[in-house]
Amino acid sequence: MNLNPREQHHLENAQYFTAVRGAKPTNRIRREFLQLHQAEAWARNQFKGDGRTMLYAVSDQGSAHIKNI
């Protein structure tokens, strides 16, 4: 992954990871996971890894987009 320093900080200090799908709040799906690989697996299994699921690292200082699956 090619992350900037802010994203790297959140990844290294993440308390949990969030997988988010859906552009509009009315159809948005959000799931929380303790580990990044769990969020990646969920996105691949649920949506065939179509690149439209955004993964975020959430730390005590905020969150950062890490990748799309």
C-alpha positions in Angstrom: 0.0 0.0 0.0 1.1 3.5 -0.8 0.0 5.5 2.3 0.8 9.1 3.3 2.1 9.7 6.9 -1.4 10.5 8.3 -2.9 7.3 6.8 0.1 5.2 8.0 -0.3 6.6 11.5 -4.0 5.6 11.7 -3.2 2.2 10.2 -0.4 1.6 12.8 -2.6 2.9 15.7 -6.0 1.6 14.6 -8.4 0.5 17.3 -10.7 -1.0 14.6 -11.4 -0.9 10.9 -14.5 0.1 9.1 -15.8 -1.1 5.7 -18.2 1.2 4.1 -20.3 0.9 0.9 -22.9 3.2 -0.6 -22.7 6.8 -1.8 -26.0 7.9 -0.2 -26.7 7.6 3.5 -30.0 5.9 2.7 -28.3 2.9 1.1 -25.0 3.0 3.0 -23.7 -0.2 4.6 -21.1 0.1 7.4 -19.4 -2.8 9.3 -16.7 -2.7 11.9 -13.8 -5.2 12.3 -11.0 -5.6 14.7 -8.4 -6.4 12.0 -7.9 -5.1 8.5 -7.8 -8.6 6.9 -11.3 -9.3 8.3 -12.7 -6.2 6.6 -10.9 -7.1 3.4 -12.4 -10.7 3.5 -15.9 -9.4 4.2 -15.7 -7.0 1.2 -14.4 -9.7 -1.1 -17.0 -12.3 0.1 -20.0 -9.9 0.0 -19.2 -7.9 -3.1 -16.7 -10.0 -5.1 -14.0 -7.4 -4.4 -15.5 -5.0 -7.0 -13.4 -2.0 -5.7 -16.3 -0.1 -4.3 -16.0 -0.9 -0.6 -13.9 1.7 1.2 -11.8 0.5 4.2 -10.9 2.9 7.0 -8.5 2.7 9.9 -10.0 4.2 13.0 -7.7 5.4 15.9 -8.3 7.5 18.9 -7.2 10.5 16.8 -9.7 10.0 14.0 -9.8 7.9 10.9 -8.2 7.6 7.5 -9.2 5.9 4.2 -6.8 3.0 3.7 -7.9 1.3 0.5 -10.8 0.1 -1.6 -11.6 -3.6 -2.1 
